[in-house]
Amino acid sequence: MQAEREKLLRAARRVVIKVGTSTVTGAEGELCRERVEPIARSIAGLMKAGRQVVLVSSGAVGLGRGWLGLHRSRLEDLVTKQACAAVGQSLLMDAYKNLFSRWDVKIAQVLLTEEDFSNWRRFSNLRHTMEKLIGFGVLPIVNENDTVSTAELESVAHGARSIAFSDNDRLAALVMSGLEADALVLLTNVDGLLQQGSANQSGGEVIPLVAEMTQELKALAAGPSASGRGGMRTKLEAAEIAMSCGGTAVIANGSRPETIDRIFAGENVGTAFLPAQRMRGKRRWIAYAADVRGRVVVDAGAHRAITQKKASLLASGIVRVEHHFAPMDVVSIVDSEGREFARGIANCASEEAAKFSGKRSGRDGAPSSPVLVTRDNIVLLQNP
């Protein structure tokens, strides 16, 4: 498998590289040139060698906080965070413009919100724009639009809503998915996924290679870092998306100057996650990028029909409809015990689905039960 890792990363033509707040900024919210300059140099080298690169960069909130002279504790207030993001984003882009100009690399700012991924039309438009920028030889620099986005506060309780992303790790994975990139590199302040996890992922040996994402691996993940929004848990989620997209993911230490160069030279750096079977096109969008708006509980017969017979979901197979959704919204499909096993695009609104739920089509002159989700728009999820 080590040989496969080397082959895949050496051959990767289109790559997404994500740098976190702990890499971009220092303790006082200043730009950490010691870490950022080598990353910029390596990205310029990749582009000069003919690779296509997208950079996903955190750091706007941290830079804004430093510029405004605010203590980190003040960032507990959402509006203050958004104000810091508004100040810091221009500082971040100005820093990147100056850095990349040394190697004649042109950059473009791409600020995104969850709606850019949850709406299929906007998702498609985003992909086309990014493709055009890459075609021009420009380096797109992507960040969540924290000035207007409140994704991190949206509730996902009871399956009511599952947001497209709430941190830049997942955002980077969704960008990789949309662009069908070959590799995703997540740079952080630790050397990779460690055998013995702790509150700050310190101590223990690095796991060099992962071929399958297991619950045991996920249990090693820690919570968010002191300065960032994500943590090892969100990096594993991002890596899992990359694997399902047929790509290779690497979690590595962004504070080491040669990390990126060594990764794409095929060296054993960080933790690499090997590709799984590729999920294509719209099905990948349904599974990962879409904003889940509602949930339907189905009976045992509908569960068998979907999982074993590759059937569509009829409204008659629904036991209960939870939360409002409209036609073309993505809904979560769960069994009688509340376990999500599939997602799909609804053909009708929640009110109509509820009206026909449990009613068998064509019986006693009753109207035919509508198809809530057609088979082509259903994606089966991995077992939890």
C-alpha positions as CSV (number, residue, x, y, z in Angstrom):
1,M,0.0,0.0,0.0
2,Q,2.9,2.3,0.6
3,A,3.9,1.9,-3.1
4,E,0.3,2.8,-4.0
5,R,0.4,6.0,-1.9
6,E,3.7,7.1,-3.6
7,K,2.3,6.4,-7.0
8,L,-1.0,8.3,-6.4
9,L,0.6,11.4,-4.9
10,R,3.4,11.6,-7.5
11,A,0.8,11.4,-10.3
12,A,-1.8,13.7,-8.7
13,R,-2.5,16.5,-11.2
14,R,-5.2,18.5,-9.5
15,V,-4.8,19.1,-5.7
16,V,-6.6,21.0,-3.0
17,I,-4.4,22.2,-0.1
18,K,-6.0,23.5,3.1
19,V,-4.1,25.5,5.8
20,G,-5.7,26.1,9.2
21,T,-5.7,29.1,11.5
22,S,-3.0,27.6,13.7
23,T,-0.7,27.4,10.6
24,V,-1.6,30.8,9.2
25,T,-1.5,33.0,12.3
26,G,0.7,33.4,15.3
27,A,-0.3,33.7,19.0
28,E,-1.3,37.3,18.8
29,G,-3.3,37.0,15.6
30,E,-0.4,38.1,13.3
31,L,0.5,36.4,10.0
32,C,3.0,33.7,10.7
33,R,5.4,34.2,7.7
34,E,7.7,31.5,9.0
35,R,5.1,28.9,8.2
36,V,3.2,30.5,5.4
37,E,6.1,31.5,3.1
38,P,7.4,27.9,2.6
39,I,3.8,26.8,1.9
40,A,3.4,29.5,-0.8
41,R,6.8,28.6,-2.3
42,S,5.8,24.9,-2.5
43,I,2.5,25.7,-4.1
44,A,4.2,27.9,-6.7
45,G,6.6,25.0,-7.4
46,L,3.7,22.6,-7.9
47,M,2.0,25.0,-10.3
48,K,5.3,25.5,-12.2
49,A,5.6,21.7,-12.5
50,G,2.2,21.6,-14.3
51,R,-0.1,20.7,-11.4
52,Q,-3.4,22.5,-10.8
53,V,-3.8,23.8,-7.2
54,V,-6.6,25.2,-5.1
55,L,-5.7,26.7,-1.7
56,V,-8.3,26.7,1.1
57,S,-7.1,29.0,3.8
58,S,-8.4,29.8,7.2
59,G,-7.0,32.7,9.2
60,A,-9.3,35.7,8.4
61,V,-10.9,35.8,11.9
62,G,-7.5,35.4,13.6
63,L,-5.9,38.2,11.5
64,G,-8.8,40.5,12.1
65,R,-8.7,39.9,15.8
66,G,-5.0,40.8,15.8
67,W,-5.5,43.9,13.7
68,L,-8.3,45.1,16.0
69,G,-6.4,44.3,19.2
70,L,-9.0,42.0,20.6
71,H,-8.4,39.3,23.1
72,R,-9.4,35.8,22.0
73,S,-12.1,35.5,24.6
74,R,-14.0,38.3,22.8
75,L,-14.5,36.0,19.8
76,E,-17.2,34.1,21.7
77,D,-19.7,36.6,20.3
78,L,-20.7,35.6,16.7
79,V,-21.1,39.2,15.5
80,T,-17.6,40.0,16.7
81,K,-16.2,37.0,14.8
82,Q,-18.0,38.2,11.7
83,A,-16.5,41.7,12.1
84,C,-13.1,40.2,12.6
85,A,-13.6,38.1,9.4
86,A,-14.5,41.2,7.4
87,V,-11.3,43.0,8.6
88,G,-9.1,39.9,8.4
89,Q,-10.1,38.6,5.0
90,S,-8.6,41.6,3.2
91,L,-5.4,41.3,5.2
92,L,-5.2,37.6,4.4
93,M,-5.6,38.2,0.6
94,D,-3.2,41.1,0.6
95,A,-0.6,38.9,2.3
96,Y,-1.1,36.1,-0.2
97,K,-0.9,38.5,-3.1
98,N,2.4,39.8,-1.9
99,L,3.8,36.3,-1.3
100,F,2.7,34.7,-4.5
101,S,3.8,37.7,-6.6
102,R,7.4,36.6,-5.9
103,W,6.8,33.6,-8.1
104,D,4.5,35.3,-10.6
105,V,1.5,33.4,-9.4
106,K,-1.9,35.2,-9.9
107,I,-4.5,34.6,-7.2
108,A,-8.3,34.9,-7.0
109,Q,-10.5,35.2,-3.9
110,V,-13.4,32.8,-3.6
111,L,-15.7,33.2,-0.6
112,L,-18.3,30.6,0.0
113,T,-21.3,29.8,2.2
114,E,-23.2,26.6,2.8
115,E,-25.8,27.6,0.1
116,D,-23.1,27.4,-2.6
117,F,-23.1,23.6,-1.9
118,S,-26.6,22.9,-0.8
119,N,-28.2,24.3,-4.1
120,W,-27.3,22.1,-7.1
121,R,-27.4,25.1,-9.5
122,R,-25.1,27.2,-7.4
123,F,-22.9,24.2,-6.9
124,S,-22.6,23.8,-10.7
125,N,-21.9,27.5,-11.2
126,L,-19.2,27.4,-8.6
127,R,-17.6,24.4,-10.3
128,H,-17.6,26.1,-13.7
129,T,-16.1,29.3,-12.3
130,M,-13.3,27.4,-10.5
131,E,-12.6,25.5,-13.7
132,K,-12.2,28.7,-15.6
133,L,-9.9,30.2,-13.0
134,I,-7.7,27.1,-13.0
135,G,-7.7,27.2,-16.8
136,F,-6.3,30.7,-16.7
137,G,-3.5,29.5,-14.5
138,V,-4.8,31.4,-11.5
139,L,-4.6,30.1,-7.9
140,P,-8.1,30.2,-6.3
141,I,-7.9,30.9,-2.6
142,V,-11.0,29.7,-0.9
143,N,-12.4,30.6,2.5
144,E,-15.8,30.4,4.2
145,N,-17.6,33.8,4.0
146,D,-17.6,34.2,7.8
147,T,-18.9,37.8,7.4
148,V,-22.4,36.5,6.4
149,S,-22.3,32.8,7.1
150,T,-23.6,31.4,10.5
151,A,-23.2,27.7,9.5
152,E,-21.4,26.9,12.8
153,L,-24.5,27.8,14.7
154,E,-27.1,25.9,12.7
155,S,-28.7,23.1,14.7
156,V,-28.4,19.5,13.4
157,A,-30.4,18.0,16.2
158,H,-32.9,15.2,15.5
159,G,-31.9,15.2,11.8
160,A,-33.7,18.5,11.2
161,R,-30.9,19.9,9.2
162,S,-27.4,18.8,8.2
163,I,-25.3,21.7,7.1
164,A,-23.0,21.4,4.1
165,F,-20.0,22.6,6.1
166,S,-19.1,24.4,9.4
167,D,-15.3,24.4,9.1
168,N,-12.7,24.7,6.4
169,D,-11.7,21.0,6.6
170,R,-15.0,19.9,5.3
171,L,-15.1,22.9,2.9
172,A,-11.8,21.8,1.4
173,A,-13.2,18.3,0.9
174,L,-16.3,19.6,-0.8
175,V,-14.2,21.7,-3.1
176,M,-12.1,18.7,-3.9
177,S,-15.3,16.7,-4.6
178,G,-16.8,19.4,-6.9
179,L,-13.6,19.7,-8.9
180,E,-12.9,16.0,-8.9
181,A,-9.4,16.6,-7.7
182,D,-6.9,13.8,-7.2
183,A,-5.6,14.8,-3.8
184,L,-6.5,16.7,-0.6
185,V,-3.8,17.9,1.8
186,L,-4.8,19.1,5.2
187,L,-2.0,21.0,6.9
188,T,-2.3,21.4,10.7
189,N,-0.1,21.8,13.7
190,V,0.5,18.0,14.4
191,D,2.3,15.4,12.4
192,G,-0.8,13.4,11.4
193,L,-3.4,11.0,13.0
194,L,-1.7,9.6,16.1
195,Q,-2.1,6.2,17.6
196,Q,-2.8,7.6,21.0
197,G,-5.1,10.6,20.8
198,S,-5.2,13.2,23.4
199,A,-6.8,16.6,24.0
200,N,-4.3,18.3,21.7
201,Q,-3.3,15.2,19.6
202,S,0.2,15.2,21.1
203,G,2.1,12.0,22.0
204,G,1.9,8.7,20.3
205,E,3.1,7.5,16.9
206,V,1.7,8.7,13.6
207,I,-0.5,6.3,11.7
208,P,1.2,6.4,8.2
209,L,-1.5,4.9,6.1
210,V,-5.3,4.3,6.2
211,A,-7.1,2.2,3.7
212,E,-10.5,2.1,5.4
213,M,-12.2,4.6,7.8
214,T,-13.3,2.8,10.9
215,Q,-15.0,3.7,14.1
216,E,-11.8,2.9,16.0
217,L,-9.9,5.5,13.9
218,K,-12.6,8.1,14.5
219,A,-12.3,7.5,18.2
220,L,-8.7,8.7,18.1
221,A,-9.8,12.2,16.9
222,A,-9.8,15.1,19.3
223,G,-11.9,18.2,19.4
224,P,-11.2,21.7,18.0
225,S,-7.9,23.4,18.5
226,A,-7.5,26.5,20.6
227,S,-7.5,28.9,17.6
228,G,-9.3,26.9,15.0
229,R,-12.9,25.8,14.5
230,G,-12.3,22.2,13.5
231,G,-9.9,19.6,14.9
232,M,-8.8,16.1,14.0
233,R,-12.4,14.9,14.0
234,T,-13.3,17.3,11.1
235,K,-10.1,16.3,9.3
236,L,-11.1,12.7,9.4
237,E,-14.5,13.6,8.1
238,A,-12.9,15.5,5.3
239,A,-10.5,12.6,4.5
240,E,-13.5,10.2,4.4
241,I,-15.2,12.4,1.8
242,A,-12.0,12.5,-0.2
243,M,-11.7,8.7,-0.1
244,S,-15.3,8.4,-1.3
245,C,-14.5,10.7,-4.2
246,G,-11.8,8.3,-5.3
247,G,-9.0,10.7,-4.1
248,T,-6.1,10.5,-1.8
249,A,-6.0,12.6,1.4
250,V,-3.1,13.5,3.6
251,I,-3.1,15.0,7.1
252,A,0.4,16.5,7.8
253,N,2.2,19.2,9.8
254,G,2.1,22.6,8.1
255,S,4.9,24.0,10.3
256,R,7.6,21.9,8.6
257,P,8.9,23.8,5.6
258,E,9.3,20.9,3.1
259,T,6.0,19.1,4.0
260,I,4.2,19.8,0.7
261,D,7.2,19.0,-1.5
262,R,7.8,15.7,0.4
263,I,4.2,14.7,0.1
264,F,4.1,15.0,-3.7
265,A,7.5,13.4,-4.0
266,G,5.8,10.3,-2.6
267,E,7.6,10.4,0.8
268,N,6.1,8.9,3.9
269,V,4.9,12.2,5.5
270,G,1.9,12.5,7.8
271,T,-1.1,10.2,7.5
272,A,-2.3,9.2,4.0
273,F,-5.8,8.0,3.3
274,L,-6.1,5.8,0.2
275,P,-9.0,6.1,-2.3
276,A,-12.2,4.0,-2.0
277,Q,-14.6,3.3,-4.8
278,R,-15.4,6.6,-6.5
279,M,-18.9,8.0,-6.0
280,R,-19.7,10.1,-9.1
281,G,-21.5,13.3,-10.0
282,K,-24.8,14.2,-8.5
283,R,-24.8,11.2,-6.2
284,R,-21.7,12.5,-4.5
285,W,-23.4,15.9,-4.1
286,I,-26.4,14.3,-2.5
287,A,-24.3,12.3,0.0
288,Y,-21.9,15.1,1.1
289,A,-22.5,18.6,-0.2
290,A,-26.2,19.0,0.0
291,D,-28.0,20.6,2.9
292,V,-30.4,18.0,4.3
293,R,-33.7,19.8,4.9
294,G,-36.0,17.1,6.3
295,R,-36.3,13.5,7.4
296,V,-38.6,10.6,6.5
297,V,-39.0,7.4,8.5
298,V,-39.7,4.4,6.4
299,D,-41.1,1.0,7.1
300,A,-39.2,-2.3,6.9
301,G,-40.6,-3.0,3.4
302,A,-39.4,0.3,2.0
303,H,-36.0,-0.2,3.7
304,R,-35.6,-3.6,2.0
305,A,-36.8,-2.3,-1.4
306,I,-34.3,0.6,-1.3
307,T,-31.3,-1.3,0.1
308,Q,-31.7,-4.7,-1.6
309,K,-33.9,-4.2,-4.7
310,K,-32.6,-0.7,-5.7
311,A,-36.1,0.6,-5.8
312,S,-37.5,4.1,-5.6
313,L,-39.1,5.4,-2.3
314,L,-42.9,5.5,-2.6
315,A,-44.8,7.8,-0.2
316,S,-46.8,4.7,0.9
317,G,-43.6,3.3,2.4
318,I,-43.2,6.3,4.7
319,V,-44.2,5.9,8.4
320,R,-43.6,9.5,9.4
321,V,-42.4,12.8,7.9
322,E,-40.3,15.0,10.1
323,H,-39.6,18.6,9.4
324,H,-40.6,20.7,6.4
325,F,-39.0,20.2,3.0
326,A,-39.9,21.4,-0.5
327,P,-39.6,19.6,-3.9
328,M,-36.0,19.2,-4.9
329,D,-34.7,19.4,-1.4
330,V,-32.4,16.6,-0.1
331,V,-34.0,14.5,2.6
332,S,-32.6,12.0,5.1
333,I,-34.1,8.5,4.8
334,V,-34.1,6.6,8.1
335,D,-35.3,3.2,9.4
336,S,-37.9,2.7,12.2
337,E,-35.1,3.0,14.8
338,G,-34.0,6.3,13.5
339,R,-30.8,5.1,11.7
340,E,-30.0,7.1,8.5
341,F,-29.2,4.7,5.7
342,A,-29.8,6.8,2.6
343,R,-30.4,10.3,1.3
344,G,-32.3,11.5,-1.7
345,I,-33.9,14.4,-3.6
346,A,-37.6,14.7,-2.9
347,N,-40.0,15.0,-5.8
348,C,-42.8,16.5,-3.7
349,A,-43.2,18.7,-0.6
350,S,-43.3,17.2,2.9
351,E,-47.1,18.0,3.2
352,E,-47.9,15.9,0.1
353,A,-45.6,13.0,1.3
354,A,-47.3,13.0,4.7
355,K,-50.8,12.9,3.1
356,F,-50.0,9.7,1.2
357,S,-47.8,8.1,3.9
358,G,-48.8,4.5,4.7
359,K,-51.4,4.4,1.9
360,R,-50.9,1.6,-0.6
361,S,-51.3,2.6,-4.2
362,G,-54.4,1.5,-6.1
363,R,-56.2,-0.1,-3.2
364,D,-60.0,0.5,-2.9
365,G,-59.9,3.2,-5.5
366,A,-57.4,5.3,-3.5
367,P,-55.2,7.5,-5.5
368,S,-51.8,6.1,-6.5
369,S,-49.0,6.7,-4.0
370,P,-46.5,9.2,-5.5
371,V,-42.8,8.4,-5.8
372,L,-41.2,10.6,-3.1
373,V,-37.6,9.8,-4.3
374,T,-36.7,8.1,-7.5
375,R,-34.0,5.5,-7.5
376,D,-31.6,7.6,-9.5
377,N,-31.7,10.3,-6.9
378,I,-31.1,8.0,-3.9
379,V,-27.7,7.4,-2.4
380,L,-27.1,4.6,0.1
381,L,-24.8,5.6,3.0
382,Q,-22.2,3.5,4.7
383,N,-23.3,1.8,7.9
384,P,-22.4,3.8,11.0
